[in-house]
Amino acid sequence: MDNLLEKINSPADLKKLSVDQLPQVCTELRSFIIEALSHNPGHFAASLGVVELTVAVHYVFDLPFDKLVWDVGHQAYGHKILTGRRDRFESNRKLGGLSGFPNIFESEYDAFGVGHSSTSVSAALGMAIAAQLKGEKRHVVSIIGDGALTGGEAFEALNNMASANPDMLVILNDNNMAIDHVTGGMSQYLLDITTSSTYNRLRRRVSQALERRGLSGSGRKSFITKFNNSLKNLINRQTNMFEGLNIRYFGPVDGHDVEYLVSILRDLKNIPGPKMLHVVTVKGKGFEPAEVNQTKWHAVSGRFDIVNGEPLDAPTDKPQPPKFQDVFGNTILELARQNDKILGITPAMPSGCSLNIMMKEMPDRCFDVGIAEQHAVTFAAGLAISGYIPFCNIYSTFAQRAYDQIIHDVALQKLHVILCFDRGGLVGQDGPTHHGVFDIAMLLPIPNIIIAAPMDEVELRNMMYTALTVNGPIAIRYPRGRGSIIDWQQPMQTLTIGDGAARQLSDGDGVAVLSVGPLGVRVQKIVSRLKEQGINIMHYDMRFAKPLDTQALATAFAKCKHIITIEDGVRAGGFGSAVMEWASDNGYDNLDFTRLGVPDRFIEHGSVDELHAICGLDEKSIEKVIRDKA
């Protein structure tokens, strides 16, 4: 049997095949994804779950003239492979290679760049309205998962879509999963729809009866639509939520029957106005380990056996420092055992941020609020004003979505909310949509807020412990990955905030390095090496970007002319800028400042080490800057 996928370099090639050949394409596409990711890790289960849907959409619609907008983009590998990038897929997520997400600069088939969730309906609506204004007969399709449908922006877009009445199709990919299992009322609502056996059985029987009687074309289509609407109201005992918004609803349908999907999509192309197709899929479909453990296989981090899923990279016997996220997860549980006012909140990332550690023991004190960062922060504010101490854990890049809530609902009211920003700094292969590099600069102008950045795991524990004592909001940002201390479960200590907070790790004159966050470990290695060569460098781990330890600054500025600031965040408006502002405001006009950090551009995807080198934050680059100033 010929390999069909090898002949497909565009949707036009796919369209040359007959419908009954599409199941073979799906099988080959699924196998290709499994094989590719078995030795080049990336997002896995989501793309497997939409193989049939991906093939059907590319077969029916005229891409790229028609527009296809993915939500989040975890599931778009099949789309990339079918749109001329199969031969380059080995470079996926590697430096200089394909992005792990749809990217408008990479292909004309990527209609909109994504990486954060719940944006697809808004973007697609804009494209559909633009097509109307231009008089273009262009189909616009949005594919959104049920997890992304928990995000507020998706609901805002659906509401606008109802009133704008565009000619567009929203495909709801319902698999009851985001990264973890979807929680909340929407999940239950969709479950009620998909499990209404009476509705699905009657609808199928009516459709089959009409086909046997020869009723076809617009008459059959009109009758079935009216019958479906009436039946859904009768069986569900309430108006379908989407139809209540004036969005014509179709489904639920089997998302793994590619021939049936093609038939439905062809029909929907000819129905004007806003439409939703509810497609039920299985995340990880076709790879049993991923179907059984969908959260684990959302993304794979190492090579694996394509038969049984077993990892191929042998774990090291050498003890390793823990991941920062696990230090958070174990520490919040430790603190919560001692204080019944402590609560945990996460927007759909319980396993990603390790809040699931506390969830297992204290499920009634942990809240997964769905992909809803704005709600998470204001929800935390409501708990705080009621006397509780919420730890609200959000990936740094997603915290940007809750900026107004941090300002208006938390900081303005000086509420005791502890914001834990996981994945602070450059995160690697997920690229510019996920780099957590804006948090320090974002928070610095906000009154009443404390900004902490631990250098290591012990410091993270101390900062979480210290956060219980503050009178107002505090943000603790820490990186993705492992730290530097194996023996991290040490007794926690209350840290000083403000003057006296910084740790002087080495003394010297001439050059002072002021670091914030884990890059301080790298600096300390360099400083220790230089000391052996007779070069003494002053080094402060500043611990807090706000408030600054002005005593430490005054000491450094008095002894050293050359000041180097280092942060794993943007230079523009960041920690180094705050230090320079303080120096300027306090008459230190004769100092030579060098700010090391992320330059004023979006940094691509690649390994963290590669990206640090690009930004001049690798050990070799930092040492050169220090030597040049010494």
C-alpha positions as CSV (number, residue, x, y, z in Angstrom):
1,M,0.0,0.0,0.0
2,D,1.4,3.4,-1.0
3,N,2.2,5.9,1.7
4,L,-0.3,8.7,1.1
5,L,1.1,11.2,3.6
6,E,4.4,11.3,1.7
7,K,2.6,12.8,-1.3
8,I,0.8,15.5,0.7
9,N,2.7,18.8,0.8
10,S,-0.4,21.1,0.9
11,P,-4.1,20.8,1.4
12,A,-4.4,20.8,-2.4
13,D,-2.6,17.5,-2.5
14,L,-5.0,16.2,0.2
15,K,-8.0,17.1,-1.9
16,K,-6.8,14.9,-4.8
17,L,-7.6,11.9,-2.7
18,S,-11.0,10.3,-2.4
19,V,-13.0,10.4,0.9
20,D,-12.5,6.7,1.5
21,Q,-8.7,7.2,1.4
22,L,-8.8,9.7,4.3
23,P,-8.8,7.1,7.1
24,Q,-5.5,5.8,5.7
25,V,-4.1,9.4,5.8
26,C,-5.2,9.7,9.4
27,T,-3.5,6.5,10.4
28,E,-0.3,7.6,8.7
29,L,-0.5,11.1,10.2
30,R,-1.0,9.7,13.7
31,S,2.0,7.4,13.2
32,F,4.1,10.2,11.9
33,I,3.4,12.3,15.0
34,I,4.1,9.5,17.4
35,E,7.4,8.6,15.6
36,A,8.6,12.2,15.4
37,L,7.9,13.0,19.0
38,S,9.3,9.8,20.3
39,H,12.8,11.3,19.7
40,N,12.0,15.0,19.5
41,P,9.7,15.8,22.5
42,G,6.9,18.3,22.4
43,H,3.1,18.6,22.9
44,F,1.8,15.1,22.2
45,A,-1.7,14.0,23.2
46,A,-3.6,17.0,22.0
47,S,-2.4,16.6,18.4
48,L,-3.2,12.9,18.4
49,G,-6.7,13.7,19.5
50,V,-7.5,15.9,16.5
51,V,-6.0,14.0,13.7
52,E,-9.3,13.2,12.0
53,L,-10.7,16.7,12.6
54,T,-7.5,18.2,11.2
55,V,-7.7,16.1,8.0
56,A,-11.4,16.8,7.5
57,V,-11.0,20.6,7.9
58,H,-8.1,20.7,5.5
59,Y,-10.0,18.5,3.0
60,V,-13.2,20.5,3.0
61,F,-12.1,24.1,3.3
62,D,-10.0,26.1,0.8
63,L,-7.0,27.0,2.9
64,P,-5.2,29.4,3.1
65,F,-7.9,31.6,1.4
66,D,-10.4,30.3,4.0
67,K,-9.0,30.9,7.5
68,L,-8.4,28.3,10.2
69,V,-7.6,29.6,13.7
70,W,-6.4,27.2,16.3
71,D,-6.9,27.9,20.0
72,V,-3.7,27.5,22.2
73,G,-2.0,25.6,19.3
74,H,-0.9,22.5,21.3
75,Q,-2.9,20.4,18.8
76,A,-1.6,21.9,15.6
77,Y,1.2,19.5,14.7
78,G,-1.0,17.6,12.2
79,H,-1.9,21.0,10.7
80,K,1.8,21.8,10.2
81,I,2.5,18.4,8.7
82,L,-0.3,18.7,6.1
83,T,0.7,22.3,5.1
84,G,4.1,21.8,3.7
85,R,6.2,21.4,6.8
86,R,6.4,17.6,7.0
87,D,10.0,17.5,5.9
88,R,11.0,20.2,8.4
89,F,9.1,18.7,11.3
90,E,12.3,17.3,12.8
91,S,13.2,20.9,13.7
92,N,10.0,21.4,15.7
93,R,10.7,23.5,18.8
94,K,14.5,23.6,18.1
95,L,16.5,26.8,17.8
96,G,15.9,28.1,14.3
97,G,13.4,25.4,13.5
98,L,9.6,25.2,13.4
99,S,7.7,26.8,16.3
100,G,5.7,24.5,18.5
101,F,2.7,26.7,17.9
102,P,1.0,28.3,14.9
103,N,3.0,31.3,13.8
104,I,2.1,33.8,11.1
105,F,5.7,34.4,10.3
106,E,6.2,30.7,9.6
107,S,3.5,29.8,7.1
108,E,0.6,31.4,5.2
109,Y,-1.5,28.5,6.5
110,D,-1.1,29.7,10.1
111,A,-3.8,32.4,10.0
112,F,-3.2,33.6,13.6
113,G,-0.3,33.2,16.1
114,V,-1.4,31.5,19.3
115,G,0.1,30.1,22.5
116,H,-2.3,31.4,25.1
117,S,-5.8,30.0,25.3
118,S,-9.3,31.3,24.6
119,T,-8.3,33.7,21.8
120,S,-9.5,31.8,18.7
121,V,-13.1,32.9,18.5
122,S,-12.2,36.5,19.0
123,A,-9.6,36.4,16.2
124,A,-11.8,34.4,13.9
125,L,-14.7,36.8,14.5
126,G,-12.4,39.7,13.5
127,M,-11.4,37.9,10.3
128,A,-15.1,37.0,9.5
129,I,-16.2,40.6,9.9
130,A,-13.3,41.8,7.8
131,A,-14.3,39.4,5.1
132,Q,-17.9,40.8,5.2
133,L,-16.7,44.4,5.0
134,K,-14.5,43.5,2.0
135,G,-17.3,41.5,0.3
136,E,-15.2,38.4,0.3
137,K,-16.8,34.9,0.3
138,R,-14.4,33.6,2.8
139,H,-15.0,30.8,5.3
140,V,-13.5,31.3,8.7
141,V,-13.1,28.4,11.2
142,S,-12.1,28.5,14.8
143,I,-11.2,25.3,16.6
144,I,-11.4,25.6,20.4
145,G,-11.1,23.0,23.1
146,D,-13.5,22.6,26.0
147,G,-10.6,23.6,28.3
148,A,-10.1,26.9,26.5
149,L,-13.8,27.5,26.6
150,T,-13.4,28.1,30.3
151,G,-11.5,31.3,29.5
152,G,-13.5,34.5,29.8
153,E,-12.3,35.9,26.4
154,A,-14.0,32.9,24.7
155,F,-17.4,33.8,26.3
156,E,-16.9,37.5,25.4
157,A,-16.3,36.5,21.8
158,L,-19.3,34.2,21.6
159,N,-21.5,37.0,23.0
160,N,-20.2,39.4,20.3
161,M,-20.4,36.7,17.6
162,A,-24.1,36.3,18.4
163,S,-24.8,40.0,17.8
164,A,-22.5,40.5,14.9
165,N,-24.0,37.5,13.0
166,P,-20.9,36.7,10.9
167,D,-20.6,33.7,8.5
168,M,-18.2,31.7,10.6
169,L,-17.9,28.2,12.2
170,V,-16.6,27.4,15.7
171,I,-15.6,23.8,16.2
172,L,-15.7,22.8,19.8
173,N,-13.2,20.0,20.4
174,D,-14.6,18.4,23.5
175,N,-12.3,15.9,25.2
176,N,-12.9,16.9,28.9
177,M,-9.2,17.9,29.1
178,A,-7.0,20.9,29.1
179,I,-3.7,19.9,30.5
180,D,-5.5,18.4,33.5
181,H,-9.1,17.4,33.5
182,V,-11.5,20.3,32.8
183,T,-13.4,21.6,35.9
184,G,-16.4,23.8,36.3
185,G,-20.0,24.1,35.1
186,M,-19.1,24.2,31.4
187,S,-17.5,20.8,31.6
188,Q,-20.6,19.4,33.2
189,Y,-22.9,21.1,30.7
190,L,-21.0,19.6,27.7
191,L,-21.1,16.2,29.5
192,D,-24.8,16.5,29.8
193,I,-25.1,17.1,26.1
194,T,-22.8,14.3,25.0
195,T,-24.4,11.7,27.3
196,S,-28.0,12.4,26.4
197,S,-28.5,9.0,24.9
198,T,-32.2,9.7,24.2
199,Y,-31.4,12.8,22.1
200,N,-28.5,11.2,20.2
201,R,-30.5,8.0,19.5
202,L,-33.6,9.8,18.2
203,R,-31.6,12.2,16.1
204,R,-29.8,9.4,14.4
205,R,-33.0,7.5,13.7
206,V,-34.7,10.5,12.2
207,S,-31.8,11.2,10.0
208,Q,-31.6,7.6,8.8
209,A,-35.3,7.5,8.1
210,L,-35.2,10.6,6.0
211,E,-32.3,9.2,4.0
212,R,-34.3,6.0,3.3
213,R,-37.3,8.0,2.2
214,G,-35.2,9.9,-0.3
215,L,-35.5,13.3,1.3
216,S,-32.3,15.2,0.5
217,G,-30.9,18.5,-0.2
218,S,-32.1,21.7,1.4
219,G,-35.4,20.2,2.4
220,R,-33.8,17.4,4.4
221,K,-31.3,19.8,5.9
222,S,-34.0,22.2,7.0
223,F,-36.2,19.5,8.5
224,I,-33.3,18.0,10.4
225,T,-32.2,21.3,11.8
226,K,-35.6,22.2,13.0
227,F,-36.1,18.7,14.4
228,N,-32.7,18.9,16.2
229,N,-33.5,22.2,17.8
230,S,-36.9,21.0,19.0
231,L,-35.5,17.7,20.3
232,K,-32.6,19.4,22.1
233,N,-35.1,21.7,23.9
234,L,-37.3,18.8,24.8
235,I,-34.7,16.3,26.0
236,N,-32.4,18.7,27.7
237,R,-35.4,20.6,29.3
238,Q,-33.7,23.9,28.5
239,T,-32.6,25.9,25.5
240,N,-29.2,25.0,24.3
241,M,-26.8,27.6,25.7
242,F,-25.2,28.3,22.3
243,E,-28.5,28.5,20.4
244,G,-29.7,30.8,23.1
245,L,-26.9,33.1,21.9
246,N,-28.2,32.8,18.3
247,I,-25.4,30.5,17.4
248,R,-26.7,27.5,15.5
249,Y,-25.5,24.4,17.3
250,F,-24.8,21.0,15.6
251,G,-23.7,17.9,17.4
252,P,-22.3,16.3,19.4
253,V,-20.6,14.1,16.7
254,D,-17.8,11.5,16.7
255,G,-14.6,13.4,16.2
256,H,-12.7,10.3,15.0
257,D,-14.9,9.4,12.1
258,V,-13.2,11.4,9.4
259,E,-15.6,10.5,6.6
260,Y,-18.6,11.6,8.6
261,L,-16.8,14.8,9.6
262,V,-16.2,15.6,6.0
263,S,-19.9,15.2,5.2
264,I,-20.9,17.4,8.1
265,L,-18.4,20.1,7.3
266,R,-19.5,20.2,3.7
267,D,-23.1,20.8,4.8
268,L,-22.1,23.5,7.3
269,K,-20.2,25.4,4.6
270,N,-23.5,26.1,2.9
271,I,-25.3,27.3,6.1
272,P,-24.9,31.0,6.6
273,G,-24.4,32.8,9.9
274,P,-22.6,31.8,13.2
275,K,-22.4,28.1,13.7
276,M,-20.9,25.7,16.3
277,L,-20.0,22.1,15.6
278,H,-19.6,20.1,18.8
279,V,-17.0,17.3,18.2
280,V,-16.2,14.7,20.8
281,T,-12.6,13.4,20.7
282,V,-10.2,11.5,22.9
283,K,-7.0,13.2,23.9
284,G,-4.0,10.9,23.0
285,K,-6.2,8.9,20.6
286,G,-4.3,6.0,19.0
287,F,-1.5,5.8,21.5
288,E,-2.7,3.7,24.5
289,P,-0.4,5.2,27.2
290,A,-1.5,8.7,26.2
291,E,-5.2,7.7,26.3
292,V,-4.8,6.2,29.8
293,N,-2.7,9.0,31.3
294,Q,-3.7,12.1,29.3
295,T,-2.2,14.7,31.7
296,K,1.2,13.0,31.7
297,W,1.3,12.7,27.9
298,H,0.0,16.3,27.3
299,A,3.7,17.0,26.5
300,V,6.6,14.7,26.5
301,S,10.0,15.8,27.9
302,G,12.2,12.9,26.7
303,R,12.5,10.1,24.2
304,F,10.2,7.1,24.5
305,D,9.4,3.7,23.0
306,I,6.7,4.1,20.4
307,V,5.3,0.6,21.3
308,N,4.8,0.8,25.0
309,G,5.6,4.5,25.9
310,E,8.5,3.6,28.2
311,P,11.2,6.3,28.5
312,L,14.4,5.6,26.6
313,D,16.6,8.0,28.4
314,A,17.8,6.3,31.6
315,P,17.4,8.3,34.7
316,T,20.6,9.4,36.4
317,D,21.5,7.8,39.7
318,K,23.1,11.0,40.8
319,P,20.9,13.0,43.3
320,Q,19.4,16.0,41.6
321,P,18.0,19.3,43.0
322,P,14.2,19.4,42.8
323,K,12.1,21.4,40.3
324,F,11.1,24.8,41.7
325,Q,7.5,23.9,41.0
326,D,7.8,20.9,43.3
327,V,9.4,23.0,46.0
328,F,6.3,25.2,45.8
329,G,3.9,22.3,45.9
330,N,5.5,20.6,48.9
331,T,6.1,23.9,50.8
332,I,2.5,25.1,50.5
333,L,1.3,21.8,51.8
334,E,3.7,22.1,54.7
335,L,2.5,25.6,55.5
336,A,-1.1,24.7,55.0
337,R,-0.8,21.9,57.6
338,Q,0.2,24.6,60.1
339,N,-2.3,27.3,59.1
340,D,-5.8,26.5,58.2
341,K,-6.3,29.9,56.6
342,I,-4.0,29.0,53.7
343,L,-5.7,28.2,50.4
344,G,-4.3,27.3,46.9
345,I,-5.6,28.6,43.6
346,T,-4.5,27.8,40.1
347,P,-6.0,28.6,36.6
348,A,-6.0,25.0,35.1
349,M,-2.4,24.1,36.0
350,P,-2.6,21.9,39.1
351,S,0.0,19.4,37.9
352,G,2.1,22.0,36.0
353,C,2.6,24.2,39.1
354,S,2.5,21.1,41.5
355,L,-0.5,22.4,43.5
356,N,-1.8,18.9,42.9
357,I,0.4,17.8,45.8
358,M,-1.7,19.8,48.2
359,M,-4.9,18.9,46.3
360,K,-4.4,15.2,47.1
361,E,-4.4,15.9,50.9
362,M,-6.6,19.0,51.1
363,P,-9.0,19.0,48.1
364,D,-11.4,21.4,49.9
365,R,-8.7,24.0,50.3
366,C,-7.4,24.0,46.7
367,F,-9.3,25.5,43.7
368,D,-8.7,24.9,40.0
369,V,-10.7,27.8,38.5
370,G,-10.2,26.8,34.8
371,I,-8.2,28.9,32.3
372,A,-9.3,32.1,33.9
373,E,-6.4,34.1,35.2
374,Q,-8.4,37.3,35.7
375,H,-11.0,35.4,37.8
376,A,-8.2,33.6,39.7
377,V,-6.7,36.9,41.0
378,T,-10.0,38.5,41.9
379,F,-11.3,35.3,43.4
380,A,-8.1,35.3,45.5
381,A,-8.9,38.9,46.5
382,G,-12.3,37.9,47.7
383,L,-10.8,35.2,49.8
384,A,-8.2,37.6,51.2
385,I,-10.7,40.2,52.2
386,S,-12.6,37.5,54.0
387,G,-9.6,36.6,56.2
388,Y,-8.0,33.8,54.2
389,I,-4.4,33.7,52.9
390,P,-4.6,32.6,49.2
391,F,-1.5,31.4,47.3
392,C,-2.5,32.2,43.7
393,N,-0.1,30.3,41.4
394,I,-0.1,31.4,37.7
395,Y,2.6,30.8,35.1
396,S,4.3,34.2,34.6
397,T,3.4,34.5,31.0
398,F,-0.3,34.0,31.8
399,A,-0.2,36.4,34.7
400,Q,0.0,39.2,32.1
401,R,-3.7,38.4,31.4
402,A,-4.6,39.4,35.0
403,Y,-2.8,42.7,35.1
404,D,-5.8,44.9,35.8
405,Q,-7.0,42.6,38.5
406,I,-3.6,42.7,40.2
407,I,-3.7,46.5,40.2
408,H,-7.3,47.2,40.8
409,D,-8.6,44.3,42.9
410,V,-5.5,43.4,44.9
411,A,-2.8,46.1,45.1
412,L,-5.2,49.1,45.3
413,Q,-7.0,47.5,48.3
414,K,-3.7,46.2,49.8
415,L,-5.0,42.7,50.1
416,H,-2.9,39.9,51.4
417,V,-2.8,37.8,48.2
418,I,0.4,35.8,47.6
419,L,1.0,35.6,43.9
420,C,3.4,32.8,42.9
421,F,4.6,33.2,39.3
422,D,5.9,29.9,38.0
423,R,8.0,29.8,34.9
424,G,9.5,33.2,35.5
425,G,12.3,33.9,32.9
426,L,13.1,32.2,29.6
427,V,11.4,28.8,29.5
428,G,12.9,27.2,26.4
429,Q,11.2,25.4,23.5
430,D,7.7,26.8,24.1
431,G,9.1,30.1,22.8
432,P,7.9,33.8,23.0
433,T,4.3,33.1,23.9
434,H,5.5,31.3,27.1
435,H,8.7,33.2,28.2
436,G,7.9,34.7,31.6
437,V,10.2,37.7,31.1
438,F,7.8,40.6,31.6
439,D,6.7,40.0,35.2
440,I,9.2,42.2,37.1
441,A,8.9,45.1,34.7
442,M,5.1,44.7,34.8
443,L,4.8,44.8,38.6
444,L,7.4,47.4,39.4
445,P,5.2,50.5,38.8
446,I,2.3,49.1,41.0
447,P,2.1,50.6,44.5
448,N,1.8,48.4,47.6
449,I,3.2,45.2,46.0
450,I,6.4,43.3,47.0
451,I,8.4,41.5,44.3
452,A,10.5,38.6,45.4
453,A,12.8,36.4,43.3
454,P,14.6,33.5,45.0
455,M,18.1,32.5,44.0
456,D,17.5,28.8,45.0
457,E,15.1,26.4,46.5
458,V,15.8,27.2,50.1
459,E,15.1,30.9,49.3
460,L,11.8,30.0,47.7
461,R,10.7,28.3,50.9
462,N,11.8,31.2,53.0
463,M,10.0,33.7,50.7
464,M,6.8,31.7,50.9
465,Y,7.1,31.5,54.7
466,T,7.9,35.3,54.8
467,A,4.9,36.0,52.6
468,L,2.6,34.9,55.4
469,T,3.8,37.9,57.5
470,V,3.4,40.8,55.1
471,N,0.5,43.2,55.2
472,G,-0.5,43.3,51.6
473,P,0.2,41.6,48.2
474,I,3.5,39.9,47.4
475,A,4.6,38.3,44.1
476,I,7.2,35.5,44.2
477,R,8.6,34.6,40.8
478,Y,10.7,31.6,40.1
479,P,11.9,29.7,37.0
480,R,11.0,26.5,35.2
481,G,13.2,23.5,35.9
482,R,15.6,22.5,38.6
483,G,17.5,24.6,41.0
484,S,20.8,24.2,42.6
485,I,20.3,22.8,46.1
486,I,19.7,19.1,46.8
487,D,19.2,19.5,50.6
488,W,16.4,22.0,50.2
489,Q,14.0,21.0,52.9
490,Q,15.6,23.1,55.6
491,P,13.8,25.0,58.4
492,M,12.1,28.1,57.0
493,Q,13.2,31.5,58.1
494,T,11.5,34.9,58.0
495,L,13.4,37.2,55.7
496,T,13.9,40.9,56.1
497,I,12.1,43.0,53.4
498,G,13.5,46.3,52.3
499,D,16.8,47.6,53.9
500,G,18.8,44.6,55.1
501,A,17.1,42.1,52.8
502,A,20.0,41.5,50.3
503,R,22.6,38.8,50.9
504,Q,26.2,39.9,50.3
505,L,27.8,36.7,48.9
506,S,31.2,38.2,48.3
507,D,33.1,41.4,48.8
508,G,35.3,43.4,46.5
509,D,35.9,46.9,45.2
510,G,35.7,48.3,41.7
511,V,33.0,46.0,40.4
512,A,29.7,45.1,42.1
513,V,27.2,42.6,40.7
514,L,23.6,42.9,41.8
515,S,21.6,39.8,40.8
516,V,18.0,38.9,41.4
517,G,16.8,35.3,41.0
518,P,18.6,32.0,40.1
519,L,21.1,33.7,37.8
520,G,22.8,34.6,41.0
521,V,24.0,31.0,41.3
522,R,25.8,31.4,37.9
523,V,27.3,34.7,39.1
524,Q,28.6,33.2,42.3
525,K,30.4,30.4,40.3
526,I,32.1,33.1,38.2
527,V,32.9,35.3,41.2
528,S,34.5,32.3,43.1
529,R,36.6,31.4,40.0
530,L,37.8,35.0,39.6
531,K,38.7,35.2,43.3
532,E,41.1,32.3,42.8
533,Q,42.8,34.5,40.2
534,G,43.1,37.4,42.6
535,I,40.1,39.3,41.2
536,N,37.7,40.3,44.0
537,I,34.1,41.1,42.9
538,M,31.3,42.3,45.2
539,H,28.2,40.2,44.7
540,Y,24.7,40.8,46.2
541,D,21.8,38.5,45.9
542,M,19.2,41.2,46.1
543,R,16.3,38.8,46.8
544,F,13.7,41.5,46.2
545,A,13.2,43.7,43.1
546,K,10.8,45.8,45.2
547,P,11.4,47.3,47.7
548,L,15.1,47.5,47.0
549,D,17.6,47.1,49.8
550,T,18.9,50.7,49.6
551,Q,21.5,50.0,52.3
552,A,23.1,47.3,50.1
553,L,22.9,49.7,47.1
554,A,24.6,52.5,49.1
555,T,27.3,50.1,50.2
556,A,27.9,48.9,46.7
557,F,27.9,52.4,45.2
558,A,30.3,53.7,47.7
559,K,32.9,51.0,47.1
560,C,32.4,50.2,43.4
561,K,32.4,52.4,40.3
562,H,31.2,49.6,37.9
563,I,27.7,48.3,38.7
564,I,26.4,45.2,36.9
565,T,22.7,44.2,37.3
566,I,21.6,40.7,36.2
567,E,18.0,39.5,35.8
568,D,16.2,36.8,33.8
569,G,13.7,39.3,32.6
570,V,13.4,42.2,30.2
571,R,16.0,45.0,30.7
572,A,13.5,47.7,29.7
573,G,11.8,48.8,32.9
574,G,13.1,45.8,34.9
575,F,15.2,45.3,38.0
576,G,18.3,47.0,36.6
577,S,16.3,50.0,35.5
578,A,14.9,50.3,39.1
579,V,18.4,50.3,40.5
580,M,19.5,53.0,38.0
581,E,16.5,55.1,38.9
582,W,17.3,54.9,42.6
583,A,21.0,55.8,41.9
584,S,19.9,58.8,39.8
585,D,17.4,60.0,42.4
586,N,20.0,59.8,45.2
587,G,22.9,61.6,43.5
588,Y,25.0,58.7,42.3
589,D,25.9,60.2,39.0
590,N,29.4,59.0,38.6
591,L,28.7,55.3,38.3
592,D,29.1,53.1,35.2
593,F,26.1,50.8,34.9
594,T,25.7,47.6,32.8
595,R,22.3,46.0,32.7
596,L,22.2,42.3,31.7
597,G,18.8,40.8,30.9
598,V,16.5,40.0,28.0
599,P,16.9,42.6,25.2
600,D,14.0,44.6,23.7
601,R,12.8,42.0,21.3
602,F,10.8,38.7,21.5
603,I,13.1,35.8,22.0
604,E,12.5,32.7,19.8
605,H,12.3,29.1,20.9
606,G,15.2,26.8,21.8
607,S,16.8,25.3,24.9
608,V,17.1,27.6,27.9
609,D,20.9,27.4,27.6
610,E,20.8,28.5,23.9
611,L,18.5,31.4,24.7
612,H,20.5,32.6,27.6
613,A,23.5,32.7,25.3
614,I,21.5,34.7,22.8
615,C,20.7,37.2,25.5
616,G,24.2,37.3,27.0
617,L,23.1,35.6,30.2
618,D,25.1,32.4,29.9
619,E,28.1,31.9,32.1
620,K,30.7,32.8,29.4
621,S,29.0,36.0,28.5
622,I,28.5,37.2,32.1
623,E,32.1,36.4,33.0
624,K,33.4,38.4,30.0
625,V,31.3,41.5,31.1
626,I,32.7,41.2,34.6
627,R,36.3,40.7,33.5
628,D,36.0,43.7,31.2
629,K,34.9,45.9,34.1
630,A,37.4,44.5,36.6
